[in-house]
Amino acid sequence: MIPILLEEVAAAAGGKLYGDGKSLVQSVFTDSREAVSGGLFIALPGERTDGHLFVSEMSSLGCHCLVSDKNYVTGNCVLVSDTKKALYSLAEYYRREKIPSVKVIAITGSAGKTTVKDMTSLVYGAAFKTASTKGNANSLVGAPITVLSVGGGETHAVLELGMSCRGEIKSLSLLVKPFLSVITLMGSSHLMALGSKEEIRKEKLDILSGQDGGYVILDGDSEYEFSLKGKLNQKTIYCGLTNKESDFFANNIQYSPGKTTFTANRRGGSNQNQITIFTEGEHNVKNALYAFAAGVMGGVEPNDAAGALGLFTTQGDRLRIYRPGYKRKVTVIADCYNASPESMKAALKVLSTKTGRKIAVLGDMLELGEDEVDFHTENARIARETADILIFVGDFAKTCRDFLPKDPNIFAFGFSEKHRAAKLLCDIINDGDIVLFKGSRRIGLDEIIKEAGL
């Protein structure tokens, strides 16, 4: 962050200053565990705790504080009516006045956006000093914090934009002002919040609200997205695996344990680049192709972009494939950071490529709206065609089990019965098995992994 005066913070946030306006703010944070002297602590009210309860402690550590409750005002505070809105206003000022020349690559989508963000950051980092979103801090709090962290000489920033309700993507795009955008997928996530796929598409396309011209990179294998060609204010660039009319397309795809190699082609040109990524799955080939295209269209040399993708490693439980050092020789596919109908199919496709007895531990997919039963049963059908043993976990577990033909190798456990699922898994697992864990994060399949010693 470029240090700014506390009086600037007050003016930008529309708040009342208490204390020394000439003191410098050198970082911005919302987690009290990240406190550093000279930082600005944003006191956010939350479901579990209220950030205002930490204001006194933060002040004693030499931090400034942005607060919305006058009862917590201490020295070097800025009092505002709403800390979340004030944070956005501060980030908006900072983007406009302090880092106007930084080129932002904005990434959104129903699935894969964090992976594409990480891949794209590597690609741009091969040619430019590049900042990026940490983890998946993509919300109306996380994205402004990320914007405020830029300023150490970076020329580019790769930012992930997410949403929980209609209108958030537009607000974030207007804040970050991208010169290039990537929409990884217009899928079924957030159907409960948005109501229809049409509304999801509108929300994702709102990433262009703050972008004046430039490029938007879309899925060339999507009939809807391909139909947008020539209809947007931005030039559409398509990435595809099956549609050879895409601007960038992949072929010669070869899978091996923990690694995928493919050729990235650019339509109308002679450029062909072999790319190796140390992860698996057809969907990750598409993710890498998005990052490659984003880099090339943004000025990264194709060879440099291809080489940078070879440095990618999965983070957390996003299709992490490993041997656990367990007393039995098994392979675990941990993909339980989040789940949608599309990402569930992708994970099952990866499982289908493995040799050995296949066990699928599948949790609920959340926020799917009125068609949630159909989404779960459809994926249950695909799972039955893929795995030898199915273990469903969550509120839809019994629905999925009962939808399928009776089979002693299909099990169902409720949300509170994860310990029973873990015990069953321990009892049935054998050497050579491949075990997939896939479900929405709130289902807690990672608890089963831990309890089963995997």
N, C-alpha and C positions, 0 to 999 in steps of 0.2 A: 504494500500500500504506500502511496505517496503521502507523507504526513500532512495533515491539515489542522488548522486551528479549531479549537472547540467552539469559538464564536461562529466559524463557518458551518460547523455541524448544526448549531442551533438555528442559524438562518436557513439552511437547506432543509432541515427537518421541520421547520415551522414551530419551533419550541422556545421556551423561556430558559435563558441561561442562568445558572447558579455557579459562581466560582470564577476562576481565572480563564477568561476567554482566549488568552494568548497561549495557553498550554497546548501542546501538540497531541493530536490523536494519531497513533501509529499503527493501529490494527483495530478490527471490529470482530466481536464474537458474541455468541449467545449462550455458550456452555461455560459455566463458572470454572470448570476444570482447565480451561484454556486461558485463564487469566494471566496477563503479563502487564507490568507497569507501563502506563501510557496507552493501554488498549481501551476501547470503548465497549462496555458491556451493554447489550440490548436486553432489557428486562421484559421478557415476553410472558404473559399469562398463559398457562398451559393446562392440560387435563390432569396431569400428575402433580405438578407443582407450579408455583408462581415465581418467575425470575426475580420479582421484587424482593423476595425473601433473602436474596444473596447480595443485594445492593450495598449494604453496610460492609460486608466482607470484601467485596470488590473494591470499594473505595479505600479501605484500609491497606489494600495491596497496591495502591497507586493507580487504579483504573478510573476512567471517567464512566459515567453511566447515563443511559437514555431511559427515562422512566415515564410512566403515565399515571402514577399515583403519587400525589403531592406529599403523602405521609411518609414516603421513603426518600424524599429529596435529601441529599447530603451535599458536601462541597464537590465542585466540578461535576455537576449534573445538568442535564437538559431535560426539562419537563415538557411532555407532549400529550396530546389527547389520546393517541393510539400509537404504540411503539412499532407495530408491524407496518403501518402505513408510513410512519416517519422513517423507518429503515429504507423503505422503497424510495421515498423522496430524496433521502441522503445519497443512495446509490445512483439515482437518476442525475443528481447534481454532479456527482463524482465522475460518472461516465461522460457527461457533457463538457465539464470544465477541466478535468484532470487527465483523462485518457481518451480524448476524442479521436486520436489517430490509430488506436489499437483496432486491428481488424478481428471481428468476432465471427467464428463459425458456430452456428447454433444448431443443436441436434435435438429432435424430439421423435416420438413414435410410440406405438402401443406396446412394443417389445423390442429389446435389443439396443435401446438408446445408450445405456451406460457402457455396454461393450463397444459400440461404435464410437462413443466419445473417447474411450481409452485408446482405441486403435487410431483414431484421427489425431489425437494428441501426440502419439508417437510419430505419425507421418509428418505433421507440421513441425514437430521438434527436431526433425532431421534437417530442416532448412532455416527455421526461424526460432528466436527465443519465444517460447509459447507457454502461456498459462492455461490451466484447465480446471474444470469442476472437480473437487475432491469427492470421491465416492459417488453418491447420487444426490448431492445437495442441489436439487433442481427446482425447489418450490419458491413461493413468493417470499420466503425467508432465505433459503439456501442460495438462490441465484443472486440476490442483491449482496449477500455476504461475499460471494465469489467475485462479483464485479469490484467490490471494495478492496479485494485482496490483490488486484492487478496493479502493477505500477513499479515493478522492479526492472524496468527496461524492456519488458515484453513488447513485441510488435504484433503478436497474434494471441487470441484466447479462444479455446474450444469449450463452449458452454452447453451443458445439458439443460433442457427446459422441460419440466413436467407439469402435471395438473391434477387437481382433485375435483374441480368443478368448472363449469363453462366460463370462459373469459380469461382464465389465468394465462394461457399461452400468449394471448394478445398482449396482456399487460407486460409479460416478461420480454416479448419481442420488442415492444416499444422501449423497454428499458435498455436492452443490450445492443440494439441496432446492428443486426448481423449484415455482413456483406455476402455471406453464403450460408444456406440452410440445408439441412438433411432431414428428411422424414423417413424413418426406417420402415415403418409399417403403419397402416391405418386399419387396425384390427378391432377386437371385441372388448379390450380392456375399458373399464369405466362406462360400460353400457348402463349400469344402474344410475350413475350420476348424470349421464348425457341423454339417455333414453333411446337412441337409435344410432346406427352406423353413419347415417347422414350427418348427425350432430357431431359424432366423433371426427369425421372427415373435416367438417368446418373448423372444429377446434384445432386439429393438427395443422391445417392450412393457415391458421392465424399466426403461425410462426413467421409468416411473410409480412405481417402488419408493420413491423419496424424496419423492413428491408427495402431499400430503394434500388430496384433493378438487381443486377447480379444473377447468381445461379441458385436454383433449388434442385437438389438431388432426390430422385424419387425411385420407387420400385417399378422397374420395367416389366416385371412379371405380373403386375396387378392391372387388370383390364381397366379399372376405374382410374388409377393414377396415370396410366398411359394415355387415357382419353383427355387428360389435362394439357397435353402437348400443344403449345402455341396459344393457350387460353389464359395464361397468367402474365403478370407484369414482369416476372422473372423468367429467365431462360431455363427451360426444363432439361435436366440431364438425367438419363435413366440408367439404372444398373440392373442387369438381369442374369438369370441362369438359363432360362428356357427361351426367352424372347431375344433372338439374335438381332432384332431391330434396335435393341438397347444401345445407348452410346458407349457403355462399358459392359462387357459380358465375360463370364468365366467359363472355361472349358478345361478338358484334361484334368478333371478333379480326381485326386488319388488320396485315399484315406489310409492311415496306419495308426497304431495305438499312440494316442497323444499328439498326433500331428496330421496336418492336411496340406497337400500341395496342389496348386492349380495355376492355370495361365490366365492372366488378366489381359483382355483384348480391348482396344479402342476402335470403335466402328469408323471406317473411312480412313484409318491410318495404318501404318505398318508396325506400330508399337505393340509388342507383346512382352509381357513381363511375367516371369515365373515367381510365384509368391508362396512362401511356406509360413503357416501359422501353427503355433503349438497348442492347438485345441482341435476339437472335432465337431462335425455336424455341418450339413448343407447350409443351415441358417448362418453359421459363422463364416462360410465362404461369402455369402451375401453381405454380411456385416463388414468383412475385410474389403470387399469390392466398393462399398459405400465410402469407406475411409480412403481407399486408394483414389477413387474419383474425386473426392473432396480435396485431397491434397493436390492432384494434378491440375484441377480447375483453379486452385488457389495459388499456383506457381511453384509447387514442389516438383522437382525432376522425377519422372516415373521410376527410374532405378533407385533413387533415394527413398521414395515412398514404399516400393516393394521391399527394400531391405529393412526399413523401419518396422514393417509389419511382422518381421521375423522375431522381433523383441517382445511381442505381445504375450502376456500370460493372463490366465483368468484370475479374477479376484473373488475372494469369498466363495460362496456356494453357487456360482454361476457356471454350470456345466463343468465342475471340477471333477476330473477323472483321476483316480489314484488307487494304489494298493495300500491298505491301512496298516500293514505290519501286524495284522491280526493273526491269531494262531491258525486260522484257516486261510488259504490262499484265494482271496476273492478280489473282485474289482468293483469299486464303488463309483457311481456317477451321481454326484451331489449337485442337484440343480433346483434347490429349494429356496432361492432368494425371493422368487415371485413366480406367478403362473397365470397364463391366459390360455384360451383354447388353442391359439396358434403356437405358443411356446411349448405347450404340453405335447402337441403333435411333433414338434421339432425334437424334443427330448426323447420321445418314443422312437423316432426315426433313428436317432443315434444308438439307442439300445438295440434296435433291430440289426445293426451292423456287427454286433458282437457275437463271438462264438462261445457257446457254453449255455448252461441253464440260466434263464433270464427271470429275475424277480423285479417287479415294479411296485414300489411303495408310493401311492399316489394320494395327495391331499386335495382338499377342496380348492377350487378357483373362485375368487371373490369378485364382487362388484360387477356381476354379469347381467343384472336386471331380470326381467320377466322370463327370459329364455334360458335361465341358468340350469334348469333340469335337462333340457335338450343338449346344452353344451357338455354337461357332465356325462350323460349317457352316450353321446356320440364318441367322446374320448375314451369311455370305458370299452366301447366296441373295438376301437382301434387298439387299445391296450391288450385286449384279450387275444387279438390276432398277433400281437408282438411278443408278449411275455408268457412264460410257463406258469408263473405264480403271481397272483395279484393280491395286494394288500391295500385296501382303500381306507383312508383315515379322514374323519370329519363329519359334518352334518349330512353330506351327500353320499357317505360311504355305503349305507344300506341300499339307497336308491340305485347306485351303480351295480352293486352285487345282485340285487333282485332283477335288474334289467337284463342281465346276462343269463345264458342257460346255466342250470345248476351244475356246479363243478366243485369238488372238494378242495381245489387249489385256489379258490377265490375267497378272500376274507374281508370282513368289514368291521371297523372299530370307530367309535365315536370320538369326538374331539378330546374328551377327558379320559380316553382309554389308550393313550399313546404308549403307556408303560406295558400294556398287554400286547400291543403290536410289536414292541421291541423284544419282548420275551418270545413271542412266536417266531420272529425273525431269527433270533439266536438258536432256537430249536431246530429250524428247518434248513439253515444255510449250510452249504457244503463247499468243499474246495472246488474252485473253477467257476463258481457262480458269478454272475454280473448283477449287481443290485442298483437299480435306479431309484432315487428319491426325487420326486417332483411335486410341488404344491405351492400355494401361496405362503408367503413368509409367516403370516399370522397363525397358520395351522401348526407351525412348530415342528416340522419334520426333522429339523436339526437335533431336536431332543431325542428322537428315536435313534438317529445316527450315534449320538453320544452314549445313550443307554445301552445300545447294542455293541458298543466298543468298536465302532467302525469310524 
